[in-house]
Amino acid sequence: MIDLVSSAEPLIALAEILCEIGQADSAIPAYCKAIELNSSIPGVYTRLGELLEKVDRVDDAVKIYKQAV
């Protein structure tokens, strides 16, 4: 399903909904694909980094934060 989306905004919305319903593992790829499609959307790196920290993937979170800089 994610491969059919060509805009980052729907993926970000999907990721946020998935986080709200406790599906963090499914939200991570949606955020990553959104960044791939549009790396200049404000806040996406931060939200993904925070989510990665929440699921104890701190090394991955650090990489995301570094990409944002």
PALOZA-923972 format. One line per field, with one value per atom (N, C-alpha, C, CB): residue in three letters; atom name; x, y, z. Coordinates in Angstrom, 1 decimal. Glycine has a CB too. Example, Ala and Ser with C-alpha at 12.3 -4.5 7.8 and 13.67 -1.06 7.14 Angstrom:
% PALOZA-923972
type <- c(ALA;ALA;ALA;ALA;SER;SER;SER;SER)
atom <- c(N;CA;C;CB;N;CA;C;CB)
u <- c(13.2;12.3;13.2;11.3;12.8;13.7;12.9;14.1)
v <- c(-5.7;-4.5;-3.3;-4.5;-2.2;-1.1;0.0;-0.6)
w <- c(7.8;7.8;7.8;9.0;7.1;7.1;7.9;5.7)
% end
This chain:
% PALOZA-923972
type <- c(MET;MET;MET;MET;ILE;ILE;ILE;ILE;ASP;ASP;ASP;ASP;LEU;LEU;LEU;LEU;VAL;VAL;VAL;VAL;SER;SER;SER;SER;SER;SER;SER;SER;ALA;ALA;ALA;ALA;GLU;GLU;GLU;GLU;PRO;PRO;PRO;PRO;LEU;LEU;LEU;LEU;ILE;ILE;ILE;ILE;ALA;ALA;ALA;ALA;LEU;LEU;LEU;LEU;ALA;ALA;ALA;ALA;GLU;GLU;GLU;GLU;ILE;ILE;ILE;ILE;LEU;LEU;LEU;LEU;CYS;CYS;CYS;CYS;GLU;GLU;GLU;GLU;ILE;ILE;ILE;ILE;GLY;GLY;GLY;GLY;GLN;GLN;GLN;GLN;ALA;ALA;ALA;ALA;ASP;ASP;ASP;ASP;SER;SER;SER;SER;ALA;ALA;ALA;ALA;ILE;ILE;ILE;ILE;PRO;PRO;PRO;PRO;ALA;ALA;ALA;ALA;TYR;TYR;TYR;TYR;CYS;CYS;CYS;CYS;LYS;LYS;LYS;LYS;ALA;ALA;ALA;ALA;ILE;ILE;ILE;ILE;GLU;GLU;GLU;GLU;LEU;LEU;LEU;LEU;ASN;ASN;ASN;ASN;SER;SER;SER;SER;SER;SER;SER;SER;ILE;ILE;ILE;ILE;PRO;PRO;PRO;PRO;GLY;GLY;GLY;GLY;VAL;VAL;VAL;VAL;TYR;TYR;TYR;TYR;THR;THR;THR;THR;ARG;ARG;ARG;ARG;LEU;LEU;LEU;LEU;GLY;GLY;GLY;GLY;GLU;GLU;GLU;GLU;LEU;LEU;LEU;LEU;LEU;LEU;LEU;LEU;GLU;GLU;GLU;GLU;LYS;LYS;LYS;LYS;VAL;VAL;VAL;VAL;ASP;ASP;ASP;ASP;ARG;ARG;ARG;ARG;VAL;VAL;VAL;VAL;ASP;ASP;ASP;ASP;ASP;ASP;ASP;ASP;ALA;ALA;ALA;ALA;VAL;VAL;VAL;VAL;LYS;LYS;LYS;LYS;ILE;ILE;ILE;ILE;TYR;TYR;TYR;TYR;LYS;LYS;LYS;LYS;GLN;GLN;GLN;GLN;ALA;ALA;ALA;ALA;VAL;VAL;VAL;VAL)
atom <- c(N;CA;C;CB;N;CA;C;CB;N;CA;C;CB;N;CA;C;CB;N;CA;C;CB;N;CA;C;CB;N;CA;C;CB;N;CA;C;CB;N;CA;C;CB;N;CA;C;CB;N;CA;C;CB;N;CA;C;CB;N;CA;C;CB;N;CA;C;CB;N;CA;C;CB;N;CA;C;CB;N;CA;C;CB;N;CA;C;CB;N;CA;C;CB;N;CA;C;CB;N;CA;C;CB;N;CA;C;CB;N;CA;C;CB;N;CA;C;CB;N;CA;C;CB;N;CA;C;CB;N;CA;C;CB;N;CA;C;CB;N;CA;C;CB;N;CA;C;CB;N;CA;C;CB;N;CA;C;CB;N;CA;C;CB;N;CA;C;CB;N;CA;C;CB;N;CA;C;CB;N;CA;C;CB;N;CA;C;CB;N;CA;C;CB;N;CA;C;CB;N;CA;C;CB;N;CA;C;CB;N;CA;C;CB;N;CA;C;CB;N;CA;C;CB;N;CA;C;CB;N;CA;C;CB;N;CA;C;CB;N;CA;C;CB;N;CA;C;CB;N;CA;C;CB;N;CA;C;CB;N;CA;C;CB;N;CA;C;CB;N;CA;C;CB;N;CA;C;CB;N;CA;C;CB;N;CA;C;CB;N;CA;C;CB;N;CA;C;CB;N;CA;C;CB;N;CA;C;CB;N;CA;C;CB;N;CA;C;CB;N;CA;C;CB;N;CA;C;CB;N;CA;C;CB;N;CA;C;CB;N;CA;C;CB)
u <- c(0.8;0.0;0.9;-0.9;1.9;2.7;3.4;3.8;3.8;4.4;3.5;4.9;2.2;1.3;1.2;-0.1;1.7;1.5;2.7;1.5;2.4;3.5;3.7;3.3;3.0;3.1;3.4;1.8;4.2;4.6;3.5;5.8;2.7;1.7;0.7;0.8;0.2;-0.7;0.1;-1.3;1.3;2.1;2.4;3.5;2.6;2.8;1.5;3.2;0.4;-0.9;-1.2;-2.1;-0.8;-1.0;-0.1;-0.6;1.2;2.1;1.6;3.5;1.0;0.5;-0.7;0.1;-1.6;-2.7;-2.2;-3.7;-1.2;-0.7;-0.1;0.4;0.6;1.2;0.1;2.0;-1.0;-2.1;-2.8;-3.1;-2.8;-3.4;-2.4;-4.2;-1.2;-0.2;0.5;-0.9;0.6;1.2;2.5;0.3;3.4;4.6;5.5;5.4;5.6;6.4;5.9;6.4;4.6;4.1;4.3;2.6;4.3;4.5;5.9;4.1;6.9;8.2;8.5;9.2;8.1;8.3;7.5;7.9;6.3;5.6;6.3;4.2;6.9;7.7;8.9;8.1;9.6;10.8;10.4;11.4;9.3;8.9;8.6;7.7;7.9;7.6;8.8;6.8;9.9;11.1;11.8;12.1;11.7;12.2;11.6;12.1;10.3;9.5;9.7;8.0;9.8;10.0;10.8;8.6;12.1;12.9;12.9;14.4;12.1;12.1;10.9;12.3;10.1;8.9;9.3;7.8;9.0;9.4;8.8;9.0;9.6;9.1;9.1;7.8;9.2;9.1;10.3;9.0;11.5;12.7;12.5;13.9;12.0;11.9;10.9;11.4;9.7;8.7;9.2;7.4;9.9;10.5;11.5;11.1;12.4;13.4;12.8;14.3;11.8;11.1;10.5;10.1;9.9;9.3;10.3;8.5;11.4;12.5;13.0;13.6;13.2;13.6;12.6;13.8;11.3;10.2;10.3;8.9;10.7;10.7;12.2;10.2;13.0;14.3;15.3;14.3;15.1;16.0;16.8;15.3;17.6;18.2;19.3;18.9;20.0;21.0;20.4;21.8;19.3;18.6;18.0;17.4;17.6;17.1;18.2;16.5;19.4;20.5;20.8;21.8;20.8;21.0;20.0;21.0;18.7;17.7;17.9;16.3;18.3;18.5;19.7;18.8;20.7;21.8;21.4;23.0;20.5;20.1;19.3;19.2;18.6;17.8;18.7;16.9;19.9;20.8;21.4;21.9)
v <- c(-1.2;0.0;1.3;0.0;1.3;2.5;2.8;2.3;1.8;2.0;2.7;0.7;2.7;3.4;4.9;2.7;5.4;6.8;7.5;6.9;8.7;9.4;10.8;9.7;11.0;12.2;11.9;13.1;12.7;12.5;12.7;13.3;13.7;14.1;12.9;15.2;12.1;11.0;10.0;10.3;9.8;8.8;9.3;8.6;10.6;11.2;11.0;12.7;11.3;11.2;9.7;11.6;8.8;7.4;7.0;6.5;7.5;7.2;7.7;7.7;8.9;9.4;8.6;10.9;8.2;7.4;6.0;7.1;5.4;4.2;4.3;3.6;5.4;5.7;5.8;7.0;6.5;6.7;5.3;7.6;4.4;3.1;2.0;2.6;2.5;1.6;0.7;0.7;1.1;0.3;1.0;0.2;1.3;2.0;1.3;2.2;0.0;-0.7;-0.5;-2.2;-0.3;0.0;1.4;-0.4;2.3;3.7;4.1;4.5;3.4;3.7;3.6;2.7;2.6;2.6;3.7;1.3;4.1;5.1;6.5;5.2;6.7;8.0;7.9;8.1;6.8;6.7;6.9;5.3;6.4;6.6;8.1;5.7;8.7;10.1;11.0;10.6;10.6;11.4;11.1;10.9;9.9;9.6;10.4;8.1;10.6;11.3;12.9;11.0;13.4;14.8;15.0;15.5;15.2;15.3;16.7;15.0;17.6;19.0;19.3;19.9;18.3;18.6;18.8;17.4;19.9;20.2;19.2;21.6;18.8;17.9;16.4;18.3;16.0;14.5;13.8;14.3;14.4;13.7;13.6;14.5;14.7;14.7;13.6;16.1;13.6;12.6;11.2;12.8;10.9;9.6;9.3;9.5;10.2;10.0;9.7;11.3;10.5;10.2;8.8;11.3;8.5;7.1;6.0;7.0;6.2;5.2;5.1;5.6;6.2;6.2;5.4;7.6;5.7;5.1;3.5;5.6;3.0;1.6;1.0;1.2;1.8;1.4;1.2;0.1;2.0;1.9;3.2;1.7;3.5;4.7;5.0;4.7;4.0;4.2;4.7;2.9;4.1;4.5;6.0;3.6;6.3;7.6;8.6;7.7;8.3;9.2;9.5;8.7;8.4;8.6;9.5;7.2;9.4;10.2;11.7;9.8;11.9;13.3;13.9;13.3;13.1;13.6;14.0;12.6;13.2;13.5;14.9;12.4;15.2;16.4;17.6;16.3;17.5;18.7;19.1;18.4)
w <- c(0.0;0.0;0.0;1.2;0.8;0.9;-0.5;2.0;-1.2;-2.5;-3.5;-3.1;-3.3;-4.2;-4.0;-4.1;-2.8;-2.5;-3.0;-0.9;-3.7;-4.3;-3.6;-5.7;-2.5;-1.7;-0.3;-1.9;0.4;1.7;2.8;2.1;2.5;3.5;3.9;2.9;3.0;3.4;4.2;2.2;3.9;4.7;6.1;4.0;6.3;7.6;8.4;7.5;7.8;8.4;8.8;7.5;7.9;8.3;9.4;7.0;9.4;10.5;11.8;10.2;11.8;13.1;13.6;12.9;12.7;13.1;13.7;11.9;13.0;13.5;14.8;12.5;15.1;16.4;17.5;16.4;17.1;18.1;18.5;17.5;17.5;17.8;18.3;16.6;18.6;19.1;18.1;20.1;16.9;15.8;15.4;14.6;16.4;16.1;15.0;17.4;15.1;14.1;12.7;14.4;12.5;11.2;10.8;11.1;11.8;11.5;11.0;12.8;11.5;11.1;9.6;11.8;8.9;7.5;6.8;6.9;7.3;6.7;6.8;7.3;8.0;8.1;7.2;9.6;7.2;6.3;4.8;6.5;4.4;3.0;2.8;2.6;3.7;3.6;3.5;4.8;4.3;4.2;2.8;5.3;2.3;1.0;-0.1;0.7;0.1;-1.0;-0.8;-0.8;0.4;0.6;1.9;0.6;1.7;2.9;3.6;2.5;3.0;3.6;4.4;2.4;4.7;5.5;7.0;5.4;7.6;8.9;9.9;9.3;10.9;12.0;11.8;12.3;10.5;10.3;10.9;8.8;10.7;11.3;12.8;10.9;13.4;14.9;15.3;15.4;14.6;15.0;14.8;14.2;13.7;13.5;14.6;12.1;14.9;15.9;17.2;16.0;17.6;18.9;18.9;19.2;17.8;17.7;17.9;16.4;17.2;17.3;18.7;16.3;19.4;20.8;21.6;21.3;21.4;22.1;22.0;21.7;20.8;20.7;20.9;19.3;21.6;21.9;20.8;22.8;19.7;18.6;18.6;17.2;19.6;19.9;18.8;21.2;18.4;17.3;16.0;17.1;15.7;14.5;14.7;14.2;15.9;16.1;16.0;17.5;16.4;16.3;14.8;17.0;14.0;12.6;12.0;11.9;12.3;11.8;12.2;12.3;13.5;14.0;13.2;15.5;12.9;12.2;10.7;12.1;10.1;8.8;8.8;8.3;9.9;10.0;10.0;11.2;10.5;10.7;9.4;11.7)
% end
